[in-house]
């Protein structure tokens, strides 16, 4: 089927602002179901907008595809861009416009990756009758909890890269600066990214606003975010924020084990299953989780090749992500009878195979504890004696460097599983290692650590990584977690006191993996992961505004009355 592409169609919003969209549709002059993607990344940049669903292939398959620049970006009108501020209203207006177009048969689906997944969820809360299904991929849920923060700690590397590299240059171009001023500021942005670690070490970080007051016009959200170190009404107003009860339609949720937004995707799935606004939303929502990092759907993730079956370009040797989503939309927009997809499909790392299951978390999982012990041991038996605590000094001016994980940062910071060898000898971390496993250990679900620890700082962070120590000596991170003392105390109602041991429950998020016999479990405990996360100055100040920092003595306990431990969701053999 031949395809027509119509460029820059005007889509008026209720306040008079005009957004523009490109439409890919079959050349036959009839009505078709429509797929909508709304993006801040340039509707014409196919490497991003076609990453998970190819609009030309979709049009050739009988769909009209509308790809729209969101307000204030690229071809669309609007003042300075502010993430998500207008997406719910603009999404509803765009759905209404599509429903009235001569190429629309009255059935619309919405899809998209990352920010576009966020706009997809916000379109779904409109309840527009023409919107019949959605397919968000690695999409945020709550702006504070799982987008730019995690358990009180800012995703500093993600925030700064996104503001300065992804949003900044195009926003500068819209400001109408004279060529000299434009070139000078663009050059400064490039320098800031090239010296990324150095840029993020500046104190105070919010002084960047004073150094470049014009930035408050082209990336105003950056400096507003600096002012919200705790969740509040403002952060809750910007995104979807668990409003699954307002979603009447089913969702195909695509996620990655090493993705920055994994927790958000799993919360979307749980929210739809428990609180979806209709029976169809609750019963027919589907979840697919691969081994991928953010916007990277390849078989090679970090330093691990998970095999070609894991690739988003040939999922389990069956289909690619485009065909997966077209089958989904065929069912809900066209009423095509297709084989019902399993409710949950997860890729089991280590075994390197896909598995279909009835739900997530896996109901077969049983909690298994591994206890931190003396001399860096990790063992299945709780300590019986009062072992002395382990200690290290956390120095905010010499933070533990980022080494793998659920990252979205410049390319010099490799996301996913990465050998931790370059940090293992640092003096500001502790390492606990098990004996070799005598049989395969399968983990499926949320991994948690309960850390009994104290700090001499007025505030501090705890960072924990679960790793697979392989027989060849590589220590590959599997999942990790972080918590800020001040945030946890505020949330739990417990009082934080320096030098006083306290129980710190830490979520390492979820995974599905098999550690084979002969491998060892390894747990790394530290207090920083920079520049992935902002550095806690330990003075009690907001890290964005802090002008100084202090080293802190950190103690980790593993005694009979303070048994620090790892909790694994283990699938019985």
C-alpha positions in Angstrom: 0.0 0.0 0.0 1.5 3.4 -1.0 1.8 6.1 1.7 1.1 9.9 1.7 3.0 12.1 4.1 1.4 15.5 5.0 3.6 18.0 6.7 2.9 20.6 9.4 -0.9 20.3 9.6 -2.2 23.0 11.9 -3.9 21.7 15.1 -5.6 24.5 17.1 -5.7 24.3 20.9 -8.5 25.8 23.0 -6.4 28.8 24.0 -5.6 29.7 20.4 -2.0 28.2 20.2 -1.4 26.2 17.1 0.5 22.9 17.3 1.7 21.3 14.1 1.7 17.6 13.1 2.9 15.4 10.3 0.4 12.7 9.1 1.4 9.4 7.5 -1.5 7.7 5.9 -2.4 5.3 3.1 -2.9 7.0 -0.2 -6.3 5.4 -0.6 -8.9 8.1 0.1 -10.9 6.5 2.9 -11.0 6.4 6.7 -8.5 4.6 8.9 -7.8 4.0 12.5 -5.3 6.6 13.8 -2.2 6.3 15.9 -1.0 9.4 17.8 2.5 10.3 19.1 3.2 13.7 20.7 6.9 14.6 21.0 9.2 17.4 22.2 12.1 15.8 20.2 11.1 17.0 16.6 8.4 15.1 14.7 10.7 14.9 11.7 13.6 13.1 13.5 12.7 9.5 12.7 15.5 7.9 14.7 13.5 8.9 17.8 9.9 9.0 16.7 10.2 5.7 14.8 12.3 4.0 17.4 9.5 1.7 18.7 6.9 2.0 15.9 7.7 2.8 12.3 5.1 5.3 11.0 5.7 4.4 7.4 5.2 0.7 8.1 2.1 1.5 10.1 0.6 3.5 7.3 1.4 0.8 4.8 -0.5 -1.6 7.2 -3.6 0.6 7.0 -3.2 3.1 9.8 -3.0 6.9 9.7 -0.2 8.1 12.0 -0.2 11.6 13.5 3.1 12.8 15.0 2.9 16.2 16.6 5.4 18.6 18.1 4.2 19.5 21.6 3.7 23.1 22.6 6.7 25.3 22.4 8.8 22.8 20.5 10.0 22.8 16.9 7.2 23.6 14.5 4.5 24.2 17.2 3.7 27.5 18.7 4.0 28.5 22.4 6.2 30.3 24.9 9.1 28.7 26.8 8.8 24.9 27.0 7.9 23.5 30.4 7.7 19.7 30.7 4.2 18.3 30.9 2.6 21.6 31.9 0.2 21.6 29.0 0.2 18.0 27.8 -3.0 16.8 29.4 -5.1 19.7 27.9 -3.2 19.7 24.6 -3.5 15.9 24.3 -7.3 16.1 24.7 -7.6 18.9 22.1 -5.5 16.9 19.7 -7.7 13.8 20.1 -10.7 16.0 19.3 -9.0 17.4 16.2 -8.1 13.9 15.0 -11.6 12.5 15.5 -12.9 15.3 13.2 -10.5 14.6 10.3 -11.7 13.0 7.1 -9.0 10.3 7.4 -10.1 9.1 10.9 -12.6 6.3 11.2 -13.3 7.2 14.8 -10.8 4.8 16.4 -7.6 6.3 17.9 -4.6 4.7 19.7 -1.7 6.6 21.4 1.8 5.4 21.7 5.4 6.7 22.4 8.6 6.3 24.2 9.8 8.1 27.3 8.4 11.7 27.3 6.0 10.6 24.5 4.9 7.8 26.8 4.1 10.4 29.4 2.0 12.3 26.9 0.3 9.0 26.0 -0.8 8.5 29.6 -1.9 12.1 29.9 -4.0 11.7 26.8 -5.6 8.6 28.3 -7.0 10.5 31.3 -9.1 12.6 28.9 -11.6 9.8 28.5 -12.1 10.8 24.9 -14.4 8.2 23.3 -12.3 7.8 20.2 -9.2 6.7 22.2 -9.5 3.0 22.4 -6.0 1.8 23.5 -2.5 3.0 24.3 1.0 1.6 24.1 3.4 3.6 26.3 7.0 2.5 26.4 9.3 3.3 29.3 7.0 6.1 30.5 7.1 8.2 33.7 4.3 8.2 36.2 4.9 10.7 39.0 7.2 13.7 38.2 8.9 13.6 41.6 8.8 10.0 42.7 10.1 8.2 39.6 11.1 10.7 37.0 13.7 13.2 38.2 14.0 11.9 41.7 14.3 8.6 43.4 13.7 8.1 47.1 14.7 11.7 47.9 17.7 11.8 45.6 17.8 13.8 42.4 18.6 12.1 39.1 21.1 14.9 38.6 22.9 13.5 35.5 19.6 12.9 33.7 18.1 16.3 34.6 21.1 18.3 33.5 21.7 16.3 30.3 18.1 16.6 29.3 17.9 20.3 30.0 21.2 21.3 28.5 21.6 18.9 25.6 18.1 17.6 24.6 15.9 20.7 25.3 18.4 23.6 25.4 19.8 24.0 21.9 16.4 23.9 20.1 14.9 26.2 22.8 17.7 28.7 22.2 17.0 28.7 18.5 13.4 29.8 19.2 14.5 32.9 21.2 15.5 35.0 18.2 19.0 35.8 19.5 21.3 37.6 17.2 23.8 35.1 15.6 26.8 36.1 17.8 24.8 35.7 21.0 23.2 32.5 19.8 26.6 31.0 18.8 28.2 32.1 22.1 25.5 30.5 24.2 25.3 27.3 22.1 29.1 27.1 22.6 28.7 27.4 26.3 26.1 24.6 26.3 28.5 22.3 24.4 31.3 23.1 26.8 29.0 22.3 29.8 28.2 18.9 28.3 31.8 18.2 27.3 32.8 18.9 30.9 29.8 17.2 32.3 31.3 15.9 35.6 33.0 19.3 36.3 29.8 21.2 35.5 27.8 19.1 38.0 30.4 19.6 40.7 29.8 23.4 40.9 28.5 24.6 44.2 25.9 25.9 44.6 24.3 24.3 41.5 21.4 26.8 41.6 24.1 29.5 41.0 23.9 28.5 37.3 20.7 30.6 37.1 22.6 33.7 38.3 25.5 33.0 35.9 23.1 32.6 33.0 19.9 34.5 33.7 18.8 33.9 30.1 18.6 30.2 30.8 15.5 30.9 32.9 13.8 31.7 29.6 14.8 28.7 27.5 14.9 26.0 30.3 12.9 27.6 33.1 11.9 24.2 34.4 15.5 23.4 35.4 15.7 26.1 38.0 12.1 25.5 39.2 13.0 21.9 39.8 15.9 23.0 42.0 13.4 24.6 44.3 11.4 21.5 44.9 13.6 19.2 47.0 10.6 17.4 48.4 7.3 16.3 46.7 4.5 18.9 46.8 1.4 20.0 45.0 3.5 21.5 42.2 5.4 18.3 41.4 2.1 16.3 41.7 0.4 18.6 39.1 2.8 18.0 36.3 2.4 14.4 35.4 0.0 11.4 35.5 0.6 10.7 39.2 -1.3 7.4 39.7 -4.5 8.4 38.1 -5.2 5.0 36.7 -8.7 5.1 37.9 -9.4 7.7 35.1 -8.1 5.4 32.4 -10.9 3.4 30.8 -8.9 1.7 28.1 -6.2 -1.1 28.1 -2.5 -0.4 27.9 0.4 -2.3 26.4 3.3 -1.3 28.7 6.8 -1.9 27.4 9.7 -1.6 29.9 13.3 -2.5 30.4 15.1 -4.0 33.4 18.0 -1.5 33.1 15.8 1.5 32.2 15.6 4.7 34.2 11.8 4.5 34.2 11.4 0.8 35.2 9.8 1.6 38.5 7.3 3.9 36.8 6.4 1.3 34.2 5.8 -1.4 36.9 3.7 1.1 38.9 1.6 1.8 35.8 1.0 -1.9 35.4 0.1 -2.4 39.0 -2.1 0.7 38.9 -4.0 -0.5 35.9 -4.5 -4.0 37.3 -5.7 -2.7 40.6 -7.4 0.6 39.8 -8.0 0.8 36.1 -11.2 2.7 35.3 -12.9 -0.2 33.5 -12.9 -4.0 33.4 -11.1 -3.8 30.0 -8.4 -1.6 31.5 -7.9 -3.9 34.5 -8.1 -7.2 32.7 -6.6 -6.5 29.3 -3.6 -4.3 30.2 -0.4 -6.1 29.2 3.3 -5.8 30.3 6.5 -6.6 28.4 9.8 -6.2 30.1 13.1 -6.7 28.2 16.7 -6.5 29.4 17.0 -3.0 27.9 18.3 0.3 29.0 16.6 3.6 28.2 15.8 3.9 24.4 18.2 1.1 23.7 16.4 -2.0 22.5 19.4 -4.0 21.5 20.6 -7.4 22.6 23.8 -5.9 23.9 23.2 -3.9 27.1 26.1 -2.5 29.1 28.8 -5.1 28.9 26.5 -8.1 28.5 25.1 -9.8 25.4 21.7 -11.2 26.2 21.4 -13.0 22.9 19.5 -12.0 19.8 16.2 -13.2 21.2 16.3 -10.2 23.5 16.5 -7.6 20.7 13.6 -5.3 20.1 14.2 -5.8 16.4 13.4 -9.5 16.6 11.6 -10.3 19.8 12.1 -14.0 20.6 12.7 -14.6 16.9 9.0 -13.7 16.3 8.5 -10.0 15.6 9.8 -6.5 16.2 8.4 -3.8 18.4 6.5 -2.3 15.5 4.7 -5.5 14.8 4.0 -6.1 18.5 2.3 -2.8 18.8 0.4 -3.1 15.4 -1.0 -6.4 16.6 -2.1 -4.7 19.8 -3.8 -1.9 18.0 -5.3 -4.3 15.4 -7.2 -5.8 18.3 -8.5 -2.7 20.0 -8.9 -0.3 17.0 -9.9 -2.7 14.3 -11.5 -5.6 16.2 -9.1 -8.1 14.6 -9.2 -11.4 16.4 -5.6 -12.2 17.3 -4.1 -14.8 19.6 -4.4 -13.4 23.1 -1.0 -12.2 24.4 0.1 -13.3 27.8 -0.7 -10.8 30.5 3.0 -10.5 31.4 6.1 -11.3 29.3 9.5 -10.9 30.9 13.0 -11.6 29.8 14.9 -13.7 32.3 18.5 -12.6 32.4 21.1 -15.2 32.8 18.8 -17.8 31.3 18.4 -15.4 28.4 14.9 -16.5 27.5 11.5 -14.9 27.5 8.8 -16.2 29.8 5.0 -15.7 29.7 3.3 -15.5 33.0 -0.1 -14.6 34.5 0.9 -11.5 36.4 3.6 -9.4 38.0 5.0 -9.8 40.6 5.4 -13.6 40.1 3.2 -15.3 42.6 5.7 -18.2 42.9 8.4 -16.0 44.4 9.4 -16.7 48.0 11.4 -14.2 50.1 14.9 -15.4 50.9 17.3 -13.4 53.2 21.0 -13.1 52.9 22.8 -11.4 55.8 25.8 -9.1 55.8 28.5 -10.4 58.0 32.0 -9.8 59.3 35.0 -9.8 56.9 32.7 -8.9 54.0 30.7 -12.0 54.0 27.1 -12.4 52.7 25.4 -15.5 54.1 22.0 -17.1 54.4 22.2 -17.3 58.2 21.5 -14.4 60.5 24.4 -13.2 62.7 24.3 -14.8 66.2 26.9 -12.6 67.8 27.4 -8.9 68.3 29.8 -8.4 65.4 31.4 -4.9 65.3 30.1 -2.6 62.5 32.0 -1.8 59.3 33.0 1.8 58.6 33.9 4.1 55.8 34.1 7.9 55.3 31.9 9.5 52.7 33.5 12.7 51.3 31.0 14.7 49.1 34.0 16.2 47.3 35.3 12.8 46.2 32.1 10.9 45.5 31.9 7.3 44.3 31.7 7.6 40.5 28.8 6.3 38.5 29.4 2.8 37.1 26.5 1.3 35.2 22.9 1.1 36.3 19.5 2.4 35.2 21.1 5.5 33.5 20.1 8.2 31.1 23.3 10.2 30.8 25.9 11.2 28.2 27.4 8.3 26.4 30.6 8.2 28.5 28.4 6.8 31.3 27.5 3.2 30.1 24.1 2.1 31.2 23.1 -1.4 32.3 25.3 -4.1 33.7 29.0 -3.0 33.9 32.0 -4.5 35.6 32.4 -2.7 39.0 36.1 -3.4 39.2 37.1 0.3 38.9 35.3 1.2 42.1 35.8 -1.9 44.3 39.0 -0.7 45.8 37.7 2.7 46.9 37.8 3.4 50.6 34.3 4.9 50.6 32.4 1.7 50.0 31.9 -1.8 51.6 31.7 -5.0 49.7 29.9 -8.2 50.9 30.2 -11.5 49.0 28.6 -14.9 49.3 30.2 -18.3 48.8 29.8 -19.8 45.3 26.2 -20.8 44.7 25.8 -24.6 44.7 22.8 -24.4 42.4 21.1 -21.9 40.1 19.3 -19.1 41.9 16.4 -17.5 40.1 15.2 -14.1 41.2 11.9 -12.6 40.0 10.4 -9.5 41.6 11.4 -6.6 43.8 14.8 -6.8 45.5 15.1 -5.1 48.9 17.8 -4.4 51.4 17.3 -3.6 55.1 20.4 -1.7 56.2 21.1 -0.9 59.8 23.4 2.0 59.7 24.4 5.4 61.1 26.1 8.5 59.9 27.8 11.4 61.6 26.3 13.8 59.0 23.2 16.0 59.5 21.9 14.2 56.4 23.2 11.3 54.2 22.5 8.9 51.4 22.7 5.2 51.3 23.4 3.5 47.9 23.3 -0.2 47.5 24.1 -2.4 44.5 23.3 -6.1 44.0 25.8 -7.7 41.7 26.6 -11.0 40.1 30.2 -12.0 40.8 31.0 -14.3 37.9 33.5 -17.1 37.8 35.7 -15.0 35.4 36.0 -12.3 38.2 33.7 -9.7 36.7 31.3 -8.0 39.2 28.3 -7.1 37.1 25.6 -4.9 38.7 22.1 -6.4 38.5 19.9 -3.8 40.3 20.5 -1.0 42.8 18.8 1.4 45.2 19.2 4.6 47.0 17.6 6.5 49.9 18.2 9.9 51.4 18.0 10.0 55.2 16.0 13.3 55.4 13.5 12.1 52.8 12.9 8.8 54.4 12.5 10.3 57.9 10.0 12.8 56.5 8.1 10.0 54.7 8.1 7.5 57.6 7.7 10.0 60.5 10.8 8.7 62.1 13.4 11.2 63.5 16.8 11.1 62.0 19.7 11.7 64.5 23.3 11.8 63.5 25.4 8.9 64.9 22.4 7.0 65.9 21.9 3.6 64.2 18.7 3.4 62.3 16.9 0.8 60.1 16.9 1.9 56.4 14.6 -0.2 54.1 15.9 0.3 50.5 14.2 -0.8 47.3 16.6 -2.0 44.6 13.6 -2.1 42.2 12.7 -5.3 40.4 14.5 -7.8 38.2 14.2 -11.2 36.6 17.5 -13.1 36.5 19.2 -16.4 37.0 22.5 -16.5 38.8 24.0 -19.8 37.9 25.8 -22.3 40.1 29.3 -21.2 40.7 28.4 -17.5 40.6 28.4 -15.4 43.8 26.1 -12.8 45.2 27.9 -9.5 45.8 26.5 -6.4 47.6 28.1 -3.0 47.4 27.2 -0.4 50.0 28.3 3.3 49.6 26.8 6.8 49.9 27.2 8.3 46.4 26.8 7.5 42.8 27.9 10.7 41.0 27.0 12.3 38.6 24.0 10.0 38.3 22.7 11.3 41.6 23.2 14.7 43.3 25.8 14.7 46.1 24.5 14.9 49.6 26.6 17.6 51.3 25.8 16.0 54.8 25.2 19.5 56.2 21.4 19.2 56.1 21.2 21.8 53.3 19.3 21.4 50.0 22.1 20.0 47.7 21.2 22.4 44.9 21.8 25.4 47.2 24.6 24.1 49.4 27.8 26.1 49.3 29.9 23.6 51.3 30.0 20.0 52.4 31.5 17.8 55.2 32.8 14.3 55.2 30.8 11.9 57.3 31.7 8.7 59.1 29.3 5.9 58.0 28.8 2.7 60.0 27.0 -0.4 58.8 25.9 -2.9 61.4 25.5 -6.7 61.1 24.9 -7.9 64.6 22.2 -10.1 66.1 20.0 -7.1 67.1 20.9 -5.1 63.9 21.0 -7.7 61.1 21.5 -5.8 57.9 20.3 -8.1 55.1 19.3 -8.6 51.5 15.8 -9.8 50.6 15.5 -11.7 47.4 12.3 -12.9 45.7 13.4 -16.4 44.7 11.6 -18.8 42.4 11.7 -22.3 43.9 13.7 -24.8 41.9 
